[in-house]
Every structure is written in structure tokens, then in C-alpha cells.
Amino acid sequence: LGVGRNFVTAADFVAIQALLPHNPMVDGSPVLDRLRAVKSQREIDLLQQGIFLSEAGLERVQVDALAGMRQVDLIALYRKGVADAAAGLSHPVATAEYMTLGARAKGADARAVAGDPLKCDMVCTVGGYASDMSRNFTFGPPSADQAELHAIAERAFEDGLAALIPGNTLAYVHRVTTDSLARQGLRSYRRGHFGHSVGQSVFSEQWPFIAADSDVVIEAGMVLAFEIPLYIDGLASFNLEDQFLITADGPVVMNRLPRRLEMVG
């Protein structure tokens, strides 16, 4: 029997083995990961709904965020936007928020001030399917260095996205993105992955990953979150991330919000 070890605790695995002593059990995760990598239309619809809801939450942040708010206040704005947009849906909805406020990550009780960057890396789960996206803001106008850092991310995003097509390996996308960052001056930048699959899992990031050692070939029907994280202590923590449905003709973005750096407050 093949078992998805990502979904079964070690104790439960031992208990199942004891209940089925005559049935050899093996880790079936690699096979299940392959099956989950290409999505059905129902799965695609749930992942698209998650992006719609996340963007509704981020729009609420963009409109209502003010200097003086704490991280918990900003998360509350996002959750309110999601909840309002999700009213009437039959599927359960849950969110996880990975916010970084400030040029250096601030404590939970610290309040936003003019010039603070804000990274919003948001996971919205609809019917058990977790979507993933990120947008970045500044309280008031960004500094010249913050604006340039985000522009670097935007350019690298476009370069990597051009390689995110069926037939290419995920390692190739990683290499193209890394090379783009190097050409723009970030020659020492290293990143384990530039994104991942999404779907039904115990965590929003699931196999396959857009990693340097991934020989996985991109296929139509995959849904991948492509991201460019740039974290510089004392300047900003930015992560630019969209979710894409891979089609025979290339990637189709599930997001509608622009990727540019926006001002709040």
C-alpha cells in the first residue's frame, strides 16, 4: 500500500502498519505528488477563487491602511476584505498572512510610520485548496533605493515568466531568473526556489518547486506560484508573487492586481 507520508503522522503510520500486518506499506508521496501536480478544472476553479479573495483583502489594505497601525491591524484589514468578498460562498475559507512591516522587521506592537515598506505574502484556502500571492507597499512615497529594488524584482519576474512554458524544466526557469538578477547587479543573490505548485496540501508550498536542481518538465494543467523574494535588512523585505495556470500556449495569470509597488497610508 502506498501512503502519502505528508498527510500521515509518524505515529499514525505505525498504527496503520499494526492494523494491516500482512500489507507492506511504502511511501507513496512521489506518485501522489505527480498526480497532484496537474489540476482538474474543479481544482483550478478553487485556486482561482482563492486569488480573487486574497486580492479583495489586499485592496482593503491598500485603501484603509494608515500610519500608526500595527501589523495585527493590517492583518485585520486583509481578513475583513476576504470575509466580505467570501460572503455567500459554500466552501470554507481560511487565510494565513505573512506580513513584514518596516525596513527591519518590527515587533508585533510596533506601529507603521512614513517610509515603512510592507510585504504582504498571503495564503487563502478555499475548499481545502491553498492559493498563494504577494504584493508590496510603502507608507508614503518609497525611497529611491526601495523603488529600484522593487523594479529589479519586476524585471526579473518578467524574464523568468517568459521561460515558464510547457516543455521547459523548472531548473531552467530558476536559472533564467537568477541570471536576470545577476545582470541587474545582484550577483551574489542565492535563492533555493522561485516558487512552487499550489493545491490541496498540509502547506501552501507543495511539490514541484522552481528550484535549481528540479528536472520537472512544465506541463499544461499545472498551477504554479512564481515569486521573486528580495530581502535587504535596513531597506525592505519585498516578495513579488503571482499564481499561474499553465496552458498549452503558456502561463495564464490568475491575478488581476498590478505588480507595481503601491503606496498606502
VOPAGU-2260 file (C-alpha; in pm, 1 decimal, decimal comma):
REM VOPAGU-2260
SITE   aa  ch    i         X         Y         Z
SITE  LEU   A    0       0,0       0,0       0,0
SITE  GLY   A    1     128,9     342,9     -89,1
SITE  VAL   A    2      72,4     611,8     171,9
SITE  GLY   A    3     108,6     986,9     136,1
SITE  ARG   A    4     353,8    1047,4     419,1
SITE  ASN   A    5     298,3    1424,9     406,8
SITE  PHE   A    6     -55,9    1366,7     528,6
SITE  VAL   A    7       5,2    1092,6     786,9
SITE  THR   A    8     186,9    1142,3    1116,8
SITE  ALA   A    9     466,0     902,8    1212,0
SITE  ALA   A   10     253,9     764,6    1496,6
SITE  ASP   A   11     -43,7     707,6    1267,7
SITE  PHE   A   12     177,2     536,1    1010,5
SITE  VAL   A   13     296,1     288,4    1274,9
SITE  ALA   A   14     -63,9     231,8    1388,7
SITE  ILE   A   15    -179,3     161,9    1032,3
SITE  GLN   A   16     105,4     -83,8     985,9
SITE  ALA   A   17      -0,6    -264,2    1304,6
SITE  LEU   A   18    -360,9    -286,3    1183,2
SITE  LEU   A   19    -253,3    -423,2     843,4
SITE  PRO   A   20      40,0    -653,7     924,2
SITE  HIS   A   21       8,0    -852,0     600,5
SITE  ASN   A   22       9,5    -546,7     374,4
SITE  PRO   A   23     355,6    -398,1     314,6
SITE  MET   A   24     338,6     -18,5     326,6
SITE  VAL   A   25     561,1     216,9     130,8
SITE  ASP   A   26     592,0     592,5      95,8
SITE  GLY   A   27     368,5     676,7    -198,0
SITE  SER   A   28     431,4    1051,6    -176,0
SITE  PRO   A   29     630,0    1081,7    -502,2
SITE  VAL   A   30     347,2     919,3    -700,8
SITE  LEU   A   31      79,7    1125,4    -527,1
SITE  ASP   A   32     283,0    1443,6    -578,6
SITE  ARG   A   33     295,9    1372,0    -952,7
SITE  LEU   A   34     -79,0    1315,4    -963,8
SITE  ARG   A   35    -149,4    1637,2    -773,3
SITE  ALA   A   36      82,7    1845,9    -990,4
SITE  VAL   A   37    -167,3    1860,4   -1280,1
SITE  LYS   A   38    -500,9    2001,5   -1174,0
SITE  SER   A   39    -860,0    1925,7   -1266,2
SITE  GLN   A   40   -1094,1    2208,9   -1363,1
SITE  ARG   A   41   -1258,1    2195,8   -1019,2
SITE  GLU   A   42    -918,2    2238,4    -852,5
SITE  ILE   A   43    -830,2    2525,5   -1084,1
SITE  ASP   A   44   -1159,2    2697,7   -1001,0
SITE  LEU   A   45   -1093,5    2673,5    -625,9
SITE  LEU   A   46    -741,1    2809,4    -664,8
SITE  GLN   A   47    -873,2    3094,5    -879,7
SITE  GLN   A   48   -1133,2    3175,4    -614,4
SITE  GLY   A   49    -858,5    3194,6    -353,4
SITE  ILE   A   50    -674,8    3455,4    -558,1
SITE  PHE   A   51    -993,0    3659,8    -604,3
SITE  LEU   A   52   -1045,7    3662,7    -227,6
SITE  SER   A   53    -682,4    3742,4    -145,2
SITE  GLU   A   54    -685,8    4035,5    -382,2
SITE  ALA   A   55   -1006,1    4165,0    -223,2
SITE  GLY   A   56    -824,0    4154,9     110,0
SITE  LEU   A   57    -520,0    4335,4     -28,6
SITE  GLU   A   58    -738,9    4600,2    -186,8
SITE  ARG   A   59    -883,6    4666,9     159,8
SITE  VAL   A   60    -529,4    4704,3     294,0
SITE  GLN   A   61    -438,0    4945,4      16,7
SITE  VAL   A   62    -742,6    5164,5      77,9
SITE  ASP   A   63    -760,6    5161,6     458,6
SITE  ALA   A   64    -404,4    5112,6     588,1
SITE  LEU   A   65    -278,7    5412,5     785,0
SITE  ALA   A   66      41,2    5514,0     956,2
SITE  GLY   A   67      13,7    5425,0    1323,9
SITE  MET   A   68    -136,1    5082,7    1259,1
SITE  ARG   A   69      26,3    4769,8    1395,0
SITE  GLN   A   70      80,1    4451,2    1199,8
SITE  VAL   A   71    -223,9    4295,1    1367,1
SITE  ASP   A   72    -436,3    4588,9    1248,4
SITE  LEU   A   73    -314,9    4545,1     891,1
SITE  ILE   A   74    -388,4    4172,6     900,3
SITE  ALA   A   75    -737,1    4250,9    1031,3
SITE  LEU   A   76    -797,9    4474,3     727,2
SITE  TYR   A   77    -696,0    4193,4     494,8
SITE  ARG   A   78    -916,4    3940,2     671,2
SITE  LYS   A   79   -1213,2    4177,2     660,7
SITE  GLY   A   80   -1169,2    4223,9     285,6
SITE  VAL   A   81   -1152,3    3848,4     233,6
SITE  ALA   A   82   -1453,1    3782,3     456,2
SITE  ASP   A   83   -1666,2    4042,1     278,6
SITE  ALA   A   84   -1575,2    3901,3     -63,2
SITE  ALA   A   85   -1638,9    3544,0      55,9
SITE  ALA   A   86   -1989,5    3614,9     188,6
SITE  GLY   A   87   -2228,5    3357,0      48,2
SITE  LEU   A   88   -1965,0    3108,5     -69,0
SITE  SER   A   89   -2045,9    2745,1       7,2
SITE  HIS   A   90   -1680,1    2645,2      51,5
SITE  PRO   A   91   -1493,1    2702,9     379,1
SITE  VAL   A   92   -1234,2    2981,6     358,9
SITE  ALA   A   93    -921,3    3024,7     569,3
SITE  THR   A   94    -624,8    3261,5     545,3
SITE  ALA   A   95    -261,9    3274,3     653,3
SITE  GLU   A   96     -78,8    3604,8     645,4
SITE  TYR   A   97     297,3    3652,2     622,3
SITE  MET   A   98     347,2    4025,7     664,9
SITE  THR   A   99     673,3    4208,0     719,3
SITE  LEU   A  100     646,1    4571,1     830,4
SITE  GLY   A  101     945,1    4802,7     824,9
SITE  ALA   A  102    1289,9    4825,0     672,6
SITE  ARG   A  103    1387,1    4590,6     953,9
SITE  ALA   A  104    1113,5    4353,7    1070,6
SITE  LYS   A  105     928,3    4526,2    1355,2
SITE  GLY   A  106     788,2    4369,6    1668,2
SITE  ALA   A  107     419,6    4287,5    1694,4
SITE  ASP   A  108     335,7    4608,4    1882,1
SITE  ALA   A  109     536,8    4844,6    1661,7
SITE  ARG   A  110     336,7    5089,3    1452,9
SITE  ALA   A  111     379,7    5183,9    1089,8
SITE  VAL   A  112     548,8    5514,8    1016,0
SITE  ALA   A  113     612,1    5708,9     697,2
SITE  GLY   A  114     867,8    5535,3     479,3
SITE  ASP   A  115     798,6    5186,1     612,1
SITE  PRO   A  116     778,7    4910,1     349,9
SITE  LEU   A  117     512,4    4642,9     390,6
SITE  LYS   A  118     537,3    4294,9     240,3
SITE  CYS   A  119     207,7    4104,3     217,1
SITE  ASP   A  120     258,9    3735,7     134,6
SITE  MET   A  121     -92,1    3592,0     157,8
SITE  VAL   A  122    -235,1    3240,9     150,4
SITE  CYS   A  123    -608,6    3197,8     101,5
SITE  THR   A  124    -751,2    2846,4     123,3
SITE  VAL   A  125   -1087,5    2772,4     -36,1
SITE  GLY   A  126   -1237,7    2427,9       0,0
SITE  GLY   A  127    -903,4    2289,8     114,3
SITE  TYR   A  128    -704,7    2439,3    -177,5
SITE  ALA   A  129    -443,4    2699,0     -83,0
SITE  SER   A  130    -365,1    2983,0    -324,1
SITE  ASP   A  131     -54,2    3196,8    -277,3
SITE  MET   A  132      38,4    3551,0    -382,3
SITE  SER   A  133     239,9    3851,1    -262,7
SITE  ARG   A  134     227,3    4226,7    -307,3
SITE  ASN   A  135     435,7    4509,9    -163,6
SITE  PHE   A  136     353,5    4856,9     -33,7
SITE  THR   A  137     519,2    5156,7     126,8
SITE  PHE   A  138     369,0    5401,0     374,3
SITE  GLY   A  139     400,5    5715,8     168,9
SITE  PRO   A  140     643,8    5750,0    -121,9
SITE  PRO   A  141     919,3    5486,2    -138,4
SITE  SER   A  142    1282,0    5584,8    -118,5
SITE  ALA   A  143    1481,5    5574,5    -441,2
SITE  ASP   A  144    1653,4    5255,4    -325,0
SITE  GLN   A  145    1323,0    5089,4    -235,3
SITE  ALA   A  146    1175,6    5180,7    -573,6
SITE  GLU   A  147    1481,1    5041,0    -754,1
SITE  LEU   A  148    1478,3    4718,2    -550,8
SITE  HIS   A  149    1117,0    4658,9    -648,1
SITE  ALA   A  150    1190,2    4745,8   -1010,6
SITE  ILE   A  151    1464,1    4481,7   -1010,9
SITE  ALA   A  152    1210,4    4227,5    -885,5
SITE  GLU   A  153     962,5    4329,0   -1155,5
SITE  ARG   A  154    1218,7    4292,0   -1433,5
SITE  ALA   A  155    1340,7    3955,2   -1305,4
SITE  PHE   A  156     978,7    3844,5   -1278,3
SITE  GLU   A  157     915,6    3921,4   -1644,4
SITE  ASP   A  158    1233,0    3743,2   -1750,4
SITE  GLY   A  159    1152,1    3430,4   -1550,4
SITE  LEU   A  160     790,1    3431,6   -1659,1
SITE  ALA   A  161     894,8    3421,3   -2024,5
SITE  ALA   A  162    1059,7    3083,5   -1950,3
SITE  LEU   A  163     761,7    2940,4   -1758,3
SITE  ILE   A  164     621,9    2749,7   -2055,9
SITE  PRO   A  165     543,2    2383,6   -2126,1
SITE  GLY   A  166     848,1    2182,3   -2224,2
SITE  ASN   A  167    1097,1    2381,5   -2017,1
SITE  THR   A  168    1227,2    2241,7   -1690,7
SITE  LEU   A  169    1171,9    2424,9   -1364,6
SITE  ALA   A  170    1552,4    2435,2   -1325,0
SITE  TYR   A  171    1570,5    2639,2   -1646,7
SITE  VAL   A  172    1321,5    2893,3   -1508,7
SITE  HIS   A  173    1531,1    2917,5   -1192,8
SITE  ARG   A  174    1846,7    2976,6   -1397,1
SITE  VAL   A  175    1687,4    3244,7   -1616,0
SITE  THR   A  176    1558,0    3428,4   -1309,9
SITE  THR   A  177    1890,5    3405,9   -1127,1
SITE  ASP   A  178    2074,3    3533,8   -1434,8
SITE  SER   A  179    1835,0    3827,8   -1463,0
SITE  LEU   A  180    1901,5    3930,2   -1103,2
SITE  ALA   A  181    2277,3    3897,0   -1159,4
SITE  ARG   A  182    2264,6    4120,0   -1469,0
SITE  GLN   A  183    2087,8    4381,2   -1258,1
SITE  GLY   A  184    2365,6    4389,0   -1002,3
SITE  LEU   A  185    2260,2    4117,8    -754,6
SITE  ARG   A  186    2546,1    3884,6    -847,5
SITE  SER   A  187    2572,2    3724,1    -504,0
SITE  TYR   A  188    2196,7    3660,0    -473,5
SITE  ARG   A  189    2109,5    3297,8    -399,8
SITE  ARG   A  190    1762,0    3153,0    -368,5
SITE  GLY   A  191    1661,9    2790,9    -314,3
SITE  HIS   A  192    1347,0    2826,1    -523,2
SITE  PHE   A  193    1144,9    3088,1    -708,4
SITE  GLY   A  194     806,1    2932,5    -644,8
SITE  HIS   A  195     614,8    2612,6    -623,6
SITE  SER   A  196     297,4    2427,6    -703,5
SITE  VAL   A  197     -19,2    2501,2    -506,9
SITE  GLY   A  198    -325,0    2298,6    -423,1
SITE  GLN   A  199    -455,3    2067,2    -156,3
SITE  SER   A  200    -176,7    2002,7      90,7
SITE  VAL   A  201     -71,9    2047,9     452,3
SITE  PHE   A  202     114,8    2363,5     347,9
SITE  SER   A  203      69,8    2624,7      77,5
SITE  GLU   A  204     402,6    2534,1     -85,7
SITE  GLN   A  205     393,5    2193,5    -249,5
SITE  TRP   A  206     599,5    1997,6    -499,8
SITE  PRO   A  207     725,3    2067,3    -760,9
SITE  PHE   A  208     944,8    2366,1    -678,8
SITE  ILE   A  209    1100,9    2611,1    -924,7
SITE  ALA   A  210    1442,3    2509,2    -799,1
SITE  ALA   A  211    1793,2    2488,7    -943,8
SITE  ASP   A  212    1800,3    2109,6    -922,9
SITE  SER   A  213    1446,5    2038,8   -1046,3
SITE  ASP   A  214    1429,9    1831,0   -1363,3
SITE  VAL   A  215    1049,0    1850,2   -1363,2
SITE  VAL   A  216     916,9    1948,4   -1705,9
SITE  ILE   A  217     643,0    2212,1   -1706,1
SITE  GLU   A  218     308,3    2070,0   -1821,6
SITE  ALA   A  219     -26,9    2215,6   -1918,5
SITE  GLY   A  220    -266,6    2190,9   -1626,5
SITE  MET   A  221     -12,4    2279,4   -1359,7
SITE  VAL   A  222     -85,3    2571,5   -1129,5
SITE  LEU   A  223     235,4    2737,3   -1010,8
SITE  ALA   A  224     307,2    3030,1    -780,6
SITE  PHE   A  225     606,1    3218,6    -924,1
SITE  GLU   A  226     783,6    3455,7    -685,7
SITE  ILE   A  227    1082,4    3688,7    -657,0
SITE  PRO   A  228    1173,9    3746,2    -290,5
SITE  LEU   A  229    1425,1    4025,8    -222,8
SITE  TYR   A  230    1507,7    4084,7     143,5
SITE  ILE   A  231    1765,2    4352,1     234,5
SITE  ASP   A  232    1786,8    4435,9     602,5
SITE  GLY   A  233    1750,7    4808,1     656,1
SITE  LEU   A  234    1589,7    4865,1     316,0
SITE  ALA   A  235    1289,3    4638,1     260,5
SITE  SER   A  236    1156,2    4284,9     250,6
SITE  PHE   A  237     980,6    4253,8     -83,7
SITE  ASN   A  238     822,2    3946,4    -238,2
SITE  LEU   A  239     653,7    3968,4    -575,7
SITE  GLU   A  240     435,6    3663,2    -639,9
SITE  ASP   A  241     159,7    3568,2    -881,8
SITE  GLN   A  242     -20,0    3240,8    -941,1
SITE  PHE   A  243     -33,5    3096,4   -1294,5
SITE  LEU   A  244    -230,6    2830,2   -1475,2
SITE  ILE   A  245      -2,6    2665,1   -1728,9
SITE  THR   A  246    -175,0    2608,1   -2062,6
SITE  ALA   A  247     -50,1    2464,8   -2389,7
SITE  ASP   A  248       4,7    2824,9   -2503,6
SITE  GLY   A  249     193,4    2932,4   -2191,3
SITE  PRO   A  250     119,4    3069,6   -1844,4
SITE  VAL   A  251    -211,8    3244,8   -1776,9
SITE  VAL   A  252    -202,8    3474,1   -1477,3
SITE  MET   A  253    -476,4    3421,5   -1216,4
SITE  ASN   A  254    -414,8    3763,0   -1059,8
SITE  ARG   A  255    -551,1    4095,5   -1171,4
SITE  LEU   A  256    -378,1    4339,1    -933,4
SITE  PRO   A  257     -77,5    4513,1   -1091,0
SITE  ARG   A  258     265,7    4400,5    -974,6
SITE  ARG   A  259     394,9    4750,9    -911,6
SITE  LEU   A  260     495,0    4888,6    -572,9
SITE  GLU   A  261     192,8    5071,4    -427,9
SITE  MET   A  262     165,5    5342,8    -161,9
SITE  VAL   A  263     -61,6    5322,8     142,6
SITE  GLY   A  264    -132,8    5537,7     444,5
